């Protein structure tokens, strides 16, 4: 009987520790560095519903961009302390493919910049063959002049072009780039000290079958101060799966040392956006 009691006590102790660890993980704040809040979502996706989704998943801050920009502004107005607004160049979803050839988009972009509330520009989709676009060069100049970050959905040649033109721009490379291979990313992060990664949409590469890939682990350990968590809510389905995507990311984050976990979940983005003085 005494053995049964001892074993039961041990089981309760282990379960208690496990639950405590899980609760601790759930209580850790998250900074989501890749959020889309677009009109195409429909009326059921209200600002209140989005903010509740963040609250349910411990998301304390979020980088938000929307089509049109009024969607971002409406969310920002509801929670200015938590929303980091990024100015979208696109007026319509179709601009995603053609914006770099459309000089007419520059006038409304410059008008929006006069509000002085934007933290960055993006997400911009562009690849090597269009990297010399005059529209793109103008946007790079505007970002530099206004001290704005850039969120880029691009391949490596575009990153090279940006830093040839503006050596100190702070760039968030969305999805860890078009070719998310750790050796390539290691090279680029080492080459450009103002380059950051958001790893949205990369859970499967980072942790196949839920287990952290060794090459990715080495990259995360080496550059935790330049790598950030993002979910990328580009569609209604992604919003529906938001909590699942966060949980999936948490699974591989928990396999890292505590300080690295904190960097990727929150601290790196907090420092990038100069939120050190704000209480969480």
SULDAHU-V35969 format. One record per pair of residues at least 24 apart in sequence whose ideal C-beta (glycine too) atoms are under 8 Angstrom apart, sorted by sequence separation. I is the first residue (numbers start at 0). J is the second residue. If there is no record, write none. Layout:
{{I,J} {I,J}}
//
This chain:
{{50,74} {66,90} {153,177} {154,178} {169,193} {170,194} {171,195} {172,196} {173,197} {174,198} {228,252} {49,74} {66,91} {86,111} {98,123} {139,164} {140,165} {143,168} {152,177} {168,193} {170,195} {171,196} {172,197} {174,199} {179,204} {66,92} {86,112} {98,124} {99,125} {123,149} {125,151} {130,156} {139,165} {142,168} {167,193} {169,195} {171,197} {173,199} {174,200} {175,201} {196,222} {29,56} {31,58} {34,61} {36,63} {38,65} {39,66} {46,73} {50,77} {120,147} {121,148} {123,150} {125,152} {126,153} {127,154} {130,157} {174,201} {29,57} {30,58} {34,62} {35,63} {36,64} {37,65} {38,66} {46,74} {50,78} {53,81} {96,124} {117,145} {119,147} {120,148} {121,149} {122,150} {123,151} {124,152} {125,153} {126,154} {136,164} {155,183} {198,226} {28,57} {29,58} {30,59} {31,60} {32,61} {33,62} {34,63} {35,64} {36,65} {37,66} {38,67} {95,124} {100,129} {105,134} {112,141} {118,147} {119,148} {120,149} {121,150} {122,151} {123,152} {124,153} {127,156} {131,160} {139,168} {158,187} {162,191} {196,225} {197,226} {198,227} {199,228} {27,57} {28,58} {29,59} {30,60} {31,61} {32,62} {34,64} {35,65} {47,77} {99,129} {104,134} {108,138} {117,147} {118,148} {119,149} {120,150} {121,151} {122,152} {123,153} {126,156} {127,157} {130,160} {195,225} {196,226} {197,227} {198,228} {199,229} {26,57} {28,59} {30,61} {31,62} {35,66} {46,77} {50,81} {86,117} {102,133} {119,150} {121,152} {126,157} {162,193} {181,212} {194,225} {195,226} {196,227} {197,228} {198,229} {199,230} {200,231} {25,57} {38,70} {84,116} {85,117} {88,120} {100,132} {102,134} {105,137} {109,141} {125,157} {155,187} {162,194} {182,214} {185,217} {195,227} {197,229} {199,231} {223,255} {37,70} {84,117} {85,118} {86,119} {87,120} {88,121} {99,132} {101,134} {105,138} {108,141} {112,145} {158,191} {181,214} {185,218} {36,70} {84,118} {85,119} {86,120} {87,121} {100,134} {181,215} {184,218} {188,222} {36,71} {83,118} {85,120} {86,121} {87,122} {88,123} {99,134} {220,255} {223,258} {228,263} {83,119} {85,121} {98,134} {99,135} {158,194} {181,217} {185,221} {219,255} {220,256} {223,259} {226,262} {227,263} {228,264} {85,122} {181,218} {185,222} {188,225} {226,263} {228,265} {36,74} {216,254} {224,262} {216,255} {220,259} {223,262} {211,251} {219,259} {223,263} {227,267} {228,268} {75,116} {209,250} {210,251} {226,267} {227,268} {202,244} {209,251} {225,267} {68,111} {211,254} {224,267} {206,250} {210,254} {211,255} {219,263} {223,267} {227,271} {202,247} {206,251} {202,248} {205,251} {224,270} {150,197} {206,254} {202,251} {88,138} {121,171} {198,248} {122,173} {126,177} {175,226} {119,171} {121,173} {39,92} {37,92} {174,229} {62,118} {171,227} {173,229} {62,119} {64,121} {174,231} {64,122} {173,231} {86,147} {85,148} {85,150} {198,263} {195,267} {195,271} {64,150} {35,122} {62,150} {33,122} {169,271} {62,171} {33,150} {148,271} {148,272} {33,171} {32,171} {33,173} {118,272} {33,197} {32,197} {33,199} {32,199} {62,229} {56,241} {52,238} {56,242} {55,242} {58,245} {49,238} {52,241} {56,245} {83,272} {52,242} {44,235} {41,235} {44,238} {32,227} {34,229} {40,235} {32,228} {33,229} {34,230} {35,231} {36,232} {39,235} {30,227} {31,228} {32,229} {33,230} {34,231} {35,232} {80,277} {30,228} {31,229} {33,231} {34,232} {35,233} {40,238} {29,228} {31,230} {33,232} {60,265} {59,265} {62,268} {60,268} {60,269} {62,272} {60,272} {60,274} {29,245} {59,279} {24,249} {24,253} {27,260} {27,261} {30,264} {29,264} {30,265} {28,264} {29,265} {32,268} {27,264} {28,265} {30,267} {27,265} {30,268} {30,269} {28,279}}
//
